[in-house]
C-alpha cells in the first residue's frame, strides 16, 4: 500500500465522532436518545465532515454505569430501539460514506447478564461461577472481603453474595469482572465481535483494554493488597490486574477475527497504561490503534501540549500505527471549560476541575470566553496532525461542562458511592443531552432557574407518536444551551460549529493522508507550537503549516496563504495569544 493510499486503513487518518447514544438525539419522545435519533442526524454528521461514528454502548443495560454495564452484548436496548434500527442506521451511515465503530466492554458484564444470574443460582464451585472472579472472604467466617481493594467508583471492590462468596468488581458492584482465564469467555467475545462485524461494524472501541488478563490465583488475596485497583500505571507487568503481558494474547486472538473480514476490521483500545506500553495495544497484530489521552490530560500549556504531541507520535511510530488525538470524551470534563479554569500544572489540573465540579462550578472562575478561544485554537492544532481525531459529541458546539447539575439528578455511579462525603460529582456534566433547536425553548425549571423544563432544545420531538407530550431530557439541560443549539450556530459564521466544519473540510482537502507519524517541527519559540505537513497533491501547495501561539507575545505570521485562523487576525501580520493559524505554501 502506498503512503497516500489508505483505502482499507481509513481509520488511521479518520475523524471519528463519539456518540453517547442516550444523550445525542431522542426520536420517540421518551427523553432518552436512541438509534433512530442517530440515523436522523447522519446528514448533520456528514456536513460536519466526520469519517466515522463511534457509538458508546447502546445495548440492553440496567444503566448502573451509563450503559457500560451490559446485559446482552448482541442486541439493542429496547429503550434505544431494535436491531432493525441499528441496521437502518448502519445502512444510512454507509450510504453517506460514514463508518461505524461499536463499543466492546470485555472487562465486566452487568450483574443482570444471564451469565451472572446463573453464577448466583448455580453456587460455589460451579462452571457458571468460573466465568467471573469469585473468592472466599477473609475473617473466621469469611465475613470480610478477600482483601482491602477499593473499586474505581468508590467503596470496596468486592461484593458478597447470599451463599457467602465474594465477587470482584473493579468498577460498580453492578459490573462483576469477567474471568479471562476461562476459554468460554474468549469464545463469547469472539462471537460478539463477529455479530457486530456481520451487522456492518467497521471497527470496535475496546473498553478498559488493559484490564482483562488478571492474575489472582497463586498468591493469597492479602498478599495482593500491596497493589491497589487504582494504580494502572504499574510498568513492569507485576500488577495482578492491569497491563499484564497476557492481555496481548487476547488481542492477537481478536486480530484473527478482525482479519476474517474484508476490509479487515480495526479496534481502538482504551488503555490507561504508562505511555511506553501503549504502542503494544496498537500493533498491527493486535488492535491497530490505541487512545492517546495526553491531550485530554494536558492543560492549556505549550510545553504540556508539545510533550503530548511528541509522545503520541513516538508511540504510534513504534507500534507501526498512527496516533490518536482526544481532547474530550464521556469520562472527562469538557475541554472548553477546562481551558477556561485557572491553569495549574497538568497533573493538578484534573483535581482542580474535580473540586470545581464538587462546588457546582462556583469555587473557581470559569472564563468562558477564554475557554472558547482556546478550544478554537486547540481543534485546529489537533486536526492538522497526522493520525485520527476523536471528537466527542457537543465539542463541535463549544459546549461547556454543566457543572451545577443538582446531586439528586445525577446518574453516574460515582456520586452515589461518594455522596456521603461529597468527594466526586462524577461525569454527567459532559453527558447532558445536546441542544439541537432553540425554538424549542424550555422555561426556567421550578426547582432551579438556571435549568430548563418542559422542552428540550429539540433533543426530543415535542410529542410522542401517540400525541402526548414528550418526556423531559433524562439529564437537565441548562438554559444557556440556547446559544449553543445547532440552529443558532448554523446561522453564525463565527460559531464553533462552523469552525469545526471548515477545519475538517480543509483537513480532508489539503492534507495528504499518511501512514507516517511524523511532522516537521518549526521553531518559533517555546510558547509556540508550529509544525508543517505535506499538502495533498491536488491542493496546489507544498506544505500546510499550523501555528498555535500560547504566549502573550504576538508571533510573526509565517509567509504563505492563510487558509484558516481560529480568530480574526490583526492587520499587523502577527498571530495573537491563544490563536491557531493554518498557512499553505
Ligand atoms: C471506561 C468507560 C467508562 C466506564 C468504565 C467502566 O473507562 O469509558 O465510561 O465507566 O470503562 O466500563
Boltz pocket constraint, residues with backbone or C-beta under 6 A from the ligand:
constraints:
  - pocket:
      binder: B
      contacts: [[A, 65], [A, 68], [A, 69], [A, 105], [A, 171], [A, 207], [A, 208], [A, 270], [A, 330], [A, 331]]
      max_distance: 6.0
